[in-house]
Amino acid sequence: MLKSHSCAELREKHAGQKVILAGWVHRRRDHGGMAFIDLRDSSGIVQVVLNPQISPQAYQVASSLRNEYVVQVEGEVVSRPKGTENPKLVTGGIEVIAQKAVIFNPSETPPFYINEDVEVEESLCLENRYLYLRRPRMRDNIILRHRIVKFMRDFLDARGFIEVETPILIKSTPEGARDYLVPSRLNPGKFYALPQSPQQLKQLLMVAGLEKYFQIAKCFRDEDSRADRQPEFTQLDLEESFVEEGDILQLMEELLTSLVETVKPAMKVLKPFPRFSYREAMERYGTDKPDVRFDLELKDISDIAAQTDFAVFRSAIATGGKVKGICVPGYAGLQRHQLDELLNLAKSCGAEGLIAIALDGVKSAAAKHLTPAQLKDIASRFKAKPGDLLLLVADKSEIVNKTLDELRREMARRLNLAEADLLAFAFVVDFPLLEWSQTTNRWESMHHPFTAPRREDIPLLDTEPGKVYARHYDLVCNGCELGSGSIRIHQRQLQEKIFKLLGYSKEEMKHRFGHFLRALEYGAPPHGGIAIGLDRLVMLLAGEQSIREVIAFPKNQNAVDLMFDTPSYVDKNQLDELNLKLKHEIITGS
């Protein structure tokens, strides 16, 4: 080994010991004829003193050192003089007096600071990812991810689950997003697909009798990127036989509660996890992934609004819409520009406008259309007090909910209502099984076609499929959807009925799902499972705003890897081998 210790493991108990360290120069300082460097490796930082009176050789080397040079230092650990300790470092009570120094490799000046966590243009971060990952914050995020995955594996292993790897090259099947397709050289004209999830595979493992499966699974979806979405992502995927919904939810609550307490004990967890029906979540929060760290719940005042002379209210209700709002405590004195910002936010969500009623002398353009009794009833519905602000939206139900959800989050940000160190996990249950698509003019699965309907609702599949509820559940945390799962269909007849409702013909069922339907005929057990987005979970525990900050080598918003410059063109010989021809001639630059 080229080093005897890691930088961050040194403490006062090591005082007097000779050590050999190796790492990167994090920072260099000259003080009155002596040089100091903060030496960094993957464990952390320690201060090294290079004194010409002790080692002229080491001091001479120090004169040529620059940030990010790779060096080796031999020296003695000593306690820092009283009053010079650095409480910001775990090694702040000691320093290493260098007796010898060697430069392993110099470094060019990096394109951004590594020893300061200042904001950097994203393209630079991604193009020079190996440098960005040197930042202590990024190092800590990657280590946190490792510890979370290790905890999950140990937790599930202790409960009888076994990890099974499933194929990456599979058959293209509908999962809700576009597939990434891979052409087969040995089978011209045919394609594999990269899995959007191991859904069918894990169900087949239940048919195989393995009973308790899990996997840290790589998944792929060809969809537009955003802060919490990447074209390739990782999820904790698990499935268990002979379970009901409550068994899976209890397992997840135990896993996540103990995970946070072990891996991030400084964070708090809301216990027990609250459970909301889908309808309740939409009515109270306007979304099926509510942030329950703060109040500002939505209230429906459609009944009161219908009795007013306010044309905006009456028009929305007459066309089947609603009038709902939130009460922002103590915000009645907002300035005009602040109201304009909220109005623009509402319009960006599709709303035609925003009605603000400040309960401070009742300042509002809408107030002249409302009687004092109606204003009193509205304020009472929100339990509002003088000085509060009511934000109301009158529109189609889906626009009202979407707008108020965004307004609720925005006001929580402005008023700092959400505790940063609180993880408010929650379950959302009782989703509709199907939803009618105006685009395709047919029923579509709200989750996926393998989700079981509630037993008591099965007769409704033949008469009123829109009233059928699913045995489906979502896991959310702090306004982020972390995972989805369900009890699965385990009988061929019921699975075929669902496929038929979704518009699949017998031929399509056989072509797409023949293997799966046959498997259900061979004693398939009742089973269910869930998949949790690992990237999003790590993001929340790391306190980051984007999953790109917890993935070692992510892609940008256009699904491009700027470091490898991929996707990239391939030469004609490779296309010929795969029996592929581009539809339009594309200049490749070759």
C-alpha positions in Angstrom: 0.0 0.0 0.0 1.2 3.5 -0.8 -0.4 4.8 2.4 -0.7 3.5 5.9 -3.9 5.4 6.9 -6.8 7.3 5.4 -6.7 11.0 6.0 -9.9 11.2 8.0 -9.2 8.3 10.3 -6.5 10.2 12.2 -7.3 11.3 15.7 -5.5 12.4 18.8 -5.0 8.8 19.8 -2.6 8.6 16.8 -0.4 11.3 18.2 3.3 10.2 18.0 2.7 7.7 15.3 4.5 7.7 11.9 2.1 7.6 9.1 2.1 7.6 5.3 -0.7 9.4 3.6 -1.7 9.9 -0.1 -4.3 12.0 -1.8 -5.1 15.3 -3.5 -4.0 18.8 -2.4 -7.3 20.3 -1.4 -5.8 23.7 -0.4 -2.3 25.1 0.1 -1.3 28.0 2.4 2.1 29.7 3.2 2.5 31.1 6.7 5.8 32.7 7.7 8.3 30.3 6.1 6.1 27.2 6.6 3.6 25.6 4.2 0.3 24.0 5.1 -1.7 21.7 2.9 -5.1 20.2 3.4 -4.7 16.7 2.1 -7.9 15.0 0.8 -8.7 11.4 0.0 -12.0 9.6 -0.2 -12.4 9.5 3.6 -11.9 13.3 4.2 -9.3 15.9 5.0 -6.3 16.3 7.3 -3.9 19.2 7.7 -0.2 18.6 6.8 2.6 20.9 8.0 5.7 21.3 5.8 8.4 22.9 7.9 11.8 23.6 6.3 13.5 23.2 9.8 12.2 19.6 10.0 12.3 18.5 6.3 13.8 20.8 3.7 12.9 18.2 1.1 9.2 18.2 2.0 9.2 22.0 2.1 10.8 22.2 -1.3 8.2 19.9 -2.8 5.5 22.1 -1.1 6.7 25.1 -3.1 5.6 23.5 -6.3 2.3 22.1 -5.1 -1.0 23.3 -6.5 -4.6 22.3 -5.9 -5.5 18.8 -7.1 -1.9 17.6 -7.3 -1.7 13.9 -6.2 0.9 13.5 -3.4 2.3 11.2 -0.9 3.4 12.4 2.6 5.3 10.6 5.3 5.3 12.2 8.7 4.3 12.2 12.4 0.9 12.8 13.8 0.9 15.5 16.5 -1.8 17.3 18.5 -2.5 20.8 17.3 -1.3 23.7 19.6 -4.1 24.8 21.9 -6.3 27.4 20.2 -5.5 26.3 16.7 -7.9 23.3 16.5 -10.4 23.2 13.6 -13.9 22.1 14.8 -15.1 21.9 11.2 -12.9 18.9 10.6 -13.1 15.5 12.3 -9.4 15.5 12.2 -9.3 19.1 13.5 -7.5 18.2 16.7 -4.3 16.9 15.0 -2.0 17.6 12.2 0.8 15.7 10.4 4.3 17.1 10.4 5.8 16.1 7.1 9.2 14.4 6.9 9.0 13.5 3.3 6.8 14.4 0.3 6.5 13.0 -3.2 4.4 14.2 -6.1 2.7 11.3 -7.8 1.0 13.5 -10.5 0.6 17.2 -11.1 -2.8 18.6 -12.2 -3.9 21.2 -14.6 -6.1 24.0 -13.2 -9.6 22.5 -13.0 -12.5 24.2 -14.9 -14.2 24.9 -11.6 -13.4 25.0 -7.9 -13.3 21.6 -6.2 -12.5 22.9 -2.7 -15.5 25.2 -2.7 -19.1 24.1 -3.1 -20.1 27.0 -5.3 -22.6 26.6 -8.1 -21.2 25.5 -11.5 -22.8 25.4 -14.9 -24.4 22.0 -15.3 -22.7 21.3 -18.6 -19.3 21.7 -17.0 -20.2 19.4 -14.1 -21.3 16.7 -16.5 -18.5 17.1 -19.0 -15.9 16.9 -16.2 -17.8 14.5 -14.0 -14.7 12.8 -12.6 -13.7 16.2 -11.2 -17.1 17.1 -9.9 -17.2 13.8 -8.0 -14.1 14.9 -6.1 -16.1 17.6 -4.3 -16.6 16.5 -0.7 -20.4 17.0 -1.0 -20.6 14.7 -4.0 -18.3 12.1 -2.4 -20.6 12.1 0.7 -23.7 11.6 -1.6 -22.1 8.6 -3.3 -21.1 7.1 0.0 -24.6 7.7 1.4 -26.1 5.9 -1.6 -23.8 3.0 -0.9 -24.9 2.8 2.7 -28.6 3.0 1.8 -28.3 0.1 -0.7 -26.3 -2.0 1.8 -28.9 -1.3 4.5 -31.7 -2.4 2.2 -29.9 -5.6 1.2 -29.2 -6.5 4.9 -32.7 -5.6 6.0 -34.4 -7.7 3.4 -31.9 -10.6 3.7 -32.7 -10.8 7.4 -36.4 -11.2 6.5 -35.9 -14.0 4.1 -35.8 -12.2 0.8 -33.3 -13.3 -1.9 -31.8 -11.0 -4.5 -32.3 -12.3 -8.1 -30.9 -10.5 -11.1 -33.3 -10.3 -14.1 -32.4 -9.8 -17.8 -31.6 -6.4 -19.3 -32.5 -7.5 -22.8 -36.2 -8.4 -22.8 -39.4 -8.1 -24.9 -41.1 -4.8 -25.6 -44.3 -4.6 -23.6 -46.4 -1.6 -22.6 -45.3 -0.1 -19.3 -46.5 3.5 -19.7 -43.5 5.1 -21.4 -41.4 4.5 -24.6 -39.1 1.6 -24.7 -35.4 1.8 -25.5 -35.0 -0.7 -28.4 -31.9 -2.8 -29.1 -31.6 -4.4 -32.6 -30.5 -8.0 -32.7 -27.7 -8.9 -35.1 -28.4 -12.6 -35.0 -32.1 -12.1 -35.6 -32.4 -9.5 -38.4 -35.4 -7.2 -38.1 -36.1 -8.1 -34.5 -35.5 -6.1 -31.4 -35.0 -6.4 -27.7 -36.2 -3.7 -25.3 -34.5 -2.4 -22.2 -36.7 -3.0 -19.2 -38.8 -0.1 -17.9 -39.1 -2.3 -14.8 -38.8 -6.0 -14.0 -42.6 -6.2 -13.6 -43.4 -9.5 -15.5 -40.1 -11.1 -14.5 -40.7 -10.6 -10.7 -44.2 -12.0 -11.0 -42.8 -15.0 -12.9 -40.4 -15.5 -10.0 -43.5 -15.7 -7.7 -44.9 -18.4 -10.1 -41.6 -20.1 -9.8 -42.1 -20.4 -6.1 -39.3 -18.2 -4.8 -41.9 -16.3 -2.6 -39.7 -13.4 -1.5 -37.7 -11.6 -4.2 -35.8 -8.3 -4.3 -33.4 -6.6 -6.6 -31.5 -3.3 -6.9 -32.8 -3.0 -10.4 -31.6 -0.9 -13.3 -34.6 0.4 -15.4 -34.9 2.4 -18.6 -37.6 4.8 -19.9 -37.4 6.9 -23.0 -39.2 10.0 -21.6 -38.3 13.6 -21.1 -35.9 14.3 -18.3 -36.5 16.6 -15.3 -35.0 17.1 -11.9 -36.2 13.8 -10.5 -36.1 11.7 -13.7 -33.3 10.2 -15.8 -33.5 7.9 -18.9 -31.8 5.2 -16.8 -32.6 4.9 -13.1 -32.4 2.5 -10.2 -35.1 1.1 -8.0 -35.5 -1.2 -5.1 -37.8 -3.8 -6.6 -39.5 -6.4 -4.5 -42.2 -9.0 -4.7 -43.7 -11.4 -2.1 -46.2 -14.2 -2.3 -49.2 -14.8 -0.1 -49.5 -11.2 1.1 -52.2 -8.5 1.3 -51.8 -4.8 0.8 -51.2 -4.1 4.5 -48.2 -6.6 4.6 -46.3 -4.7 1.9 -47.1 -1.3 3.5 -46.0 -2.5 6.9 -42.7 -3.9 5.5 -42.0 -0.6 3.7 -42.7 1.5 6.8 -40.3 -0.7 8.9 -37.6 -0.6 6.2 -37.7 3.2 5.7 -38.0 4.1 9.3 -35.1 1.9 10.4 -33.1 3.0 7.3 -33.3 6.7 8.2 -32.6 6.0 11.9 -29.5 4.1 10.9 -28.1 5.9 7.9 -29.3 9.5 8.6 -30.1 9.7 12.3 -30.1 13.5 12.3 -33.3 13.4 10.1 -36.7 12.9 11.6 -39.4 10.6 10.3 -43.1 11.2 10.6 -44.5 8.1 12.4 -46.7 6.2 11.7 -46.9 6.9 8.0 -50.3 8.5 7.3 -52.5 6.8 4.7 -54.8 8.7 2.3 -57.2 7.5 -0.3 -56.5 8.8 -3.8 -59.7 10.8 -3.6 -58.8 12.3 -0.2 -55.3 13.3 -1.4 -56.7 15.0 -4.4 -59.4 16.9 -2.4 -57.1 17.9 0.5 -53.9 18.6 -1.4 -54.7 18.7 -5.1 -52.2 16.0 -5.9 -51.6 12.3 -5.3 -48.1 13.0 -4.0 -48.9 15.4 -1.2 -46.2 17.1 1.0 -47.7 16.7 4.5 -45.0 18.5 6.4 -47.2 21.6 6.5 -50.9 22.4 6.4 -52.4 24.9 3.8 -55.0 22.2 2.9 -57.4 22.8 0.0 -61.0 23.7 0.9 -63.9 23.3 -1.5 -66.3 26.3 -1.4 -68.3 25.4 -4.5 -71.5 25.3 -2.5 -71.1 28.8 -1.2 -69.8 30.1 -4.5 -72.8 28.8 -6.3 -75.1 31.1 -4.2 -73.1 34.3 -5.1 -73.5 36.8 -7.9 -69.8 36.5 -8.9 -69.8 35.5 -12.6 -66.4 33.9 -12.3 -67.7 31.5 -9.6 -71.0 30.8 -11.3 -69.5 30.1 -14.7 -67.0 27.6 -13.4 -69.7 25.7 -11.5 -72.1 25.8 -14.4 -69.6 24.0 -16.6 -68.9 21.3 -14.1 -66.0 22.9 -12.4 -65.2 23.8 -8.8 -64.1 26.7 -6.6 -61.4 25.7 -4.1 -58.6 27.5 -2.3 -56.0 27.7 0.4 -55.7 29.9 3.4 -52.2 31.4 3.9 -51.8 32.6 7.5 -50.6 36.1 8.1 -50.0 36.9 4.4 -52.7 39.5 3.9 -50.2 42.3 3.5 -48.5 41.0 0.3 -47.4 43.5 -2.2 -48.8 43.9 -5.7 -45.7 42.4 -7.4 -46.0 39.3 -5.1 -49.7 38.9 -6.1 -48.7 39.2 -9.8 -46.1 36.4 -9.3 -48.8 34.1 -7.9 -51.1 35.0 -10.7 -48.5 34.1 -13.3 -47.9 30.8 -11.5 -51.6 30.1 -11.6 -51.8 30.9 -15.3 -48.8 28.6 -16.0 -50.9 25.8 -14.6 -53.7 26.5 -17.0 -55.9 28.6 -14.7 -57.5 31.6 -16.2 -57.0 33.6 -13.1 -56.5 33.8 -9.3 -58.8 35.3 -6.8 -57.0 36.7 -3.7 -59.0 37.8 -0.7 -57.0 39.5 2.0 -58.7 39.3 5.4 -57.4 42.7 6.4 -60.3 45.0 5.8 -61.3 42.4 3.1 -59.2 43.7 0.1 -60.3 42.0 -3.1 -61.8 42.7 -6.4 -64.1 39.8 -5.8 -65.4 41.2 -2.5 -67.8 43.6 -4.1 -69.6 40.6 -5.7 -70.0 38.9 -2.3 -72.3 39.7 0.6 -70.8 40.1 4.1 -72.5 36.8 5.1 -70.9 35.0 2.1 -67.5 36.4 3.0 -68.0 35.3 6.6 -69.0 31.8 5.4 -66.0 31.5 3.1 -63.7 32.6 5.9 -65.3 30.2 8.3 -64.8 27.3 5.8 -61.1 28.0 5.9 -61.0 28.8 9.6 -59.3 32.0 8.5 -58.4 34.9 10.9 -57.8 38.6 10.3 -54.5 39.0 8.5 -54.8 35.8 6.5 -54.9 35.5 2.8 -57.3 33.4 0.8 -56.2 32.2 -2.6 -59.1 30.8 -4.7 -59.3 29.2 -8.1 -62.5 28.7 -10.1 -62.0 26.3 -13.0 -62.2 22.7 -14.2 -61.5 20.3 -11.3 -58.2 19.1 -12.6 -56.9 22.7 -13.3 -58.1 23.8 -9.8 -56.2 21.0 -8.1 -53.0 21.4 -10.2 -53.0 25.1 -9.6 -53.6 25.0 -5.9 -51.0 22.2 -5.5 -48.4 24.5 -7.1 -49.6 27.5 -5.0 -49.5 25.5 -1.8 -45.9 24.4 -2.5 -44.9 28.0 -3.5 -46.3 29.5 -0.3 -44.6 26.8 1.8 -41.3 27.8 0.2 -41.9 31.5 0.7 -43.0 31.1 4.4 -40.5 28.3 5.1 -43.2 26.0 6.4 -41.6 22.7 5.6 -39.0 21.3 8.1 -35.9 20.6 6.0 -34.8 17.7 8.3 -38.3 16.0 8.4 -39.1 13.1 6.1 -42.9 12.9 5.9 -43.6 9.5 4.2 -47.2 8.7 3.4 -49.1 6.0 1.5 -51.8 6.8 -1.0 -54.3 4.0 -1.6 -57.7 3.3 -3.3 -56.8 4.4 -6.8 -59.2 3.8 -9.6 -58.1 0.8 -11.6 -58.8 2.4 -15.0 -59.1 5.9 -16.5 -60.7 6.8 -19.8 -58.4 8.4 -22.4 -60.0 11.1 -24.5 -57.0 10.7 -26.9 -57.2 7.0 -27.6 -60.9 6.8 -26.8 -60.5 3.7 -24.6 -59.8 2.6 -21.0 -56.2 2.7 -19.8 -54.5 1.4 -16.7 -54.0 4.0 -14.1 -50.9 2.0 -12.9 -50.2 -1.0 -15.1 -52.3 -3.9 -16.5 -51.2 -6.4 -14.0 -52.8 -4.6 -11.0 -55.6 -6.5 -9.3 -59.0 -4.9 -8.9 -60.6 -4.9 -5.4 -62.4 -8.3 -5.0 -65.8 -6.7 -4.4 -65.4 -4.6 -7.5 -64.7 -7.4 -10.0 -68.4 -7.7 -11.1 -68.3 -4.0 -12.1 -65.7 -4.8 -14.8 -68.6 -6.0 -17.0 -70.9 -3.1 -16.3 -69.2 0.0 -14.9 -65.4 -0.4 -15.2 -64.8 3.3 -14.3 -66.1 2.6 -10.8 -63.6 -0.2 -10.1 -60.9 0.4 -7.5 -57.4 -1.0 -7.7 -55.4 -2.8 -5.1 -52.7 -0.3 -5.7 -50.7 1.9 -3.4 -48.2 4.7 -3.8 -45.4 5.7 -1.4 -44.7 9.5 -1.3 -42.4 11.7 0.7 -42.2 15.5 1.0 -44.2 16.0 -2.2 -42.2 13.4 -4.2 -43.5 10.1 -5.5 -41.0 7.5 -4.2 -42.7 4.3 -5.3 -45.7 2.4 -6.5 -46.9 -1.1 -6.0 -49.9 -3.3 -6.0 -51.4 -6.7 -5.3 -51.2 -8.5 -8.7 -53.6 -10.4 -10.8 -52.7 -14.1 -10.4 -55.5 -15.8 -12.4 -55.5 -16.0 -16.2 -59.2 -15.4 -16.7 -59.1 -12.1 -14.8 -55.9 -11.0 -16.5 -57.4 -11.6 -19.9 -60.5 -9.7 -18.9 -58.4 -6.7 -18.0 -56.4 -6.9 -21.3 -59.7 -7.0 -23.2 -60.9 -3.9 -21.4 -57.7 -2.2 -22.4 -58.4 -2.9 -26.0 -56.1 -5.9 -26.7 -57.3 -8.5 -29.1 -56.8 -12.2 -28.6 -53.9 -12.1 -31.1 -52.3 -9.2 -29.4 -52.6 -10.9 -26.0 -50.9 -14.0 -27.4 -48.1 -12.0 -29.1 -47.3 -9.6 -26.2 -48.2 -11.7 -23.1 -48.6 -15.3 -24.2 -45.7 -16.4 -22.0 -47.1 -14.6 -19.0 -50.7 -15.9 -19.4 -49.5 -19.5 -19.7 -47.5 -19.1 -16.5 -50.7 -18.1 -14.6 -52.2 -21.5 -15.5 -49.6 -23.3 -13.4 -50.5 -22.6 -9.8 -49.6 -18.9 -9.6 -49.9 -17.8 -6.0 -51.5 -14.6 -4.8 -48.7 -12.0 -4.7 -47.9 -8.3 -4.5 -44.9 -6.0 -4.4 -43.6 -2.5 -4.8 -40.8 -0.6 -6.4 -39.1 2.4 -4.8 -37.0 4.9 -6.7 -33.6 4.7 -5.2 -32.3 7.8 -6.8 -35.2 9.9 -5.5 -34.8 8.4 -2.0 -31.1 9.2 -1.9 -31.9 12.7 -3.1 -34.2 13.3 -0.2 -31.9 11.9 2.4 -29.0 13.9 0.9 -31.0 17.1 0.9 -30.5 17.6 -2.8 -32.9 19.1 -5.3 -32.0 16.9 -8.3 -31.3 13.2 -8.7 -28.3 14.1 -10.8 -26.5 15.1 -7.6 -26.7 11.5 -6.3 -25.9 9.6 -9.5 -22.3 9.1 -10.3 -22.6 9.6 -14.1 -26.0 11.1 -15.0 -27.2 12.5 -18.3 -28.4 16.0 -19.0 -32.0 17.2 -19.7 -31.7 16.0 -23.3 -30.5 12.5 -22.2 -27.0 13.2 -23.4 -23.8 12.1 -21.6 -21.6 15.1 -22.1 -18.5 13.3 -20.8 -18.7 10.4 -23.3 -20.5 12.6 -25.9 -23.2 10.0 -26.3 -25.6 9.1 -27.9 -23.3 9.3 -30.9 -23.3 8.3 -34.5 -22.0 4.8 -35.5 -20.4 4.0 -38.8 -22.2 2.4 -41.7 -20.6 -1.0 -41.2 -22.2 -1.3 -37.8 -25.6 -0.5 -39.2 -25.1 -3.0 -42.0 -24.2 -5.7 -39.5 -27.5 -5.0 -37.7 -29.5 -4.9 -41.0 -30.5 -1.3 -40.3 -30.8 1.7 -42.6 -31.5 5.2 -41.5 -34.8 6.7 -42.8 -33.1 9.9 -43.7 -29.5 10.6 -44.6 -27.8 12.1 -41.5 -24.5 13.8 -41.7 -22.2 12.1 -39.2 -19.2 14.3 -39.5 -17.1 11.3 -40.6 
